[in-house]
Amino acid sequence: MKTGLLLVTHGNIGRDMLDTVTEILGTCPLPAETIAVHSGDDPDLLFEAASRLTTELDQGGGVLVLTDLYGSTPSNIATRLTDRHNLRVISGANIPMLIRILNYPELALDALCEKAINGARDGIIMSTRKETS
């Protein structure tokens, strides 16, 4: 039973991230879809579309939903899905998180969430310039 993956983000951020990571890895080993939220969109219509996609993506293992910004319209739409579906929502989606998720497609939903969060955290690195003498 694979976990499905849904990205609900502002504009095309989710599609762009998924396309980028698929290009890096050469494949997308999980069933995955995106929903783009634009200003002026009806959140209720987007919620219904997200609910339909979540049903399609769930192959028995649940669905991991990623959003870009906690408390925003995409995040609120994703959070509403928890009333209808077996899923987890993680906000703050980034490329390292997505790479980690797609590198562990065999994991169960909760374990995949842990990998995602660790991947996001571990992917934040501050580089400094070395002083030369």
C-alpha positions, 0 to 999 in steps of 0.5 A: 500500500503506497502513500499518495502525495498531494501538494496544495500551494500558492500558484504553481509552486507545488507543480514546479517543486514536484517537476524539479524533484522528479527531474533530479531523481529521474522518477516520481515513485509515489502517486502524486498530484498538485493543486494551485491556489490563486488569488480570487479562487473559490476555496470551497471549490478547491477543497472539493477538487482536493478531496476528489484528488485525495480519494484518487491518490489513496491506495490504502496507505493514506495521503501526505499533503504538503502546503507551502505556508501554514495558516494560508488558504492552501494550508486551510484547504489541506487541513479541512481534508483531515475530516474526510480522509486518512492523511497528514498535512505538513506545511513549509514544503521545500525541495529537500523535504520532497526529495526525502519523501520520494526517496522513501516511497515504501514507508507508511504514512507516519514514518514518511511524515517523519522523513519529510520533516527531517529532510526539510530541517536537514536541508536548511544549511547556512554557508559562510565564506572562509576567510583567506589570509 
